[in-house]
């Protein structure tokens, strides 16, 4: 993952949770990512899509 002792899945879950909170209060949310040192190469795409839909 991108943070010490945090996996990429943990980071994606945290991001999805924060975006969900913003949208519940009709606030604007945007996300810009950079794939530094292949941090997202190990994520399961179906899991990512499922988490983002939640």
Order of alpha helices (4+ residues) and beta strands (2+ residues): alpha-alpha
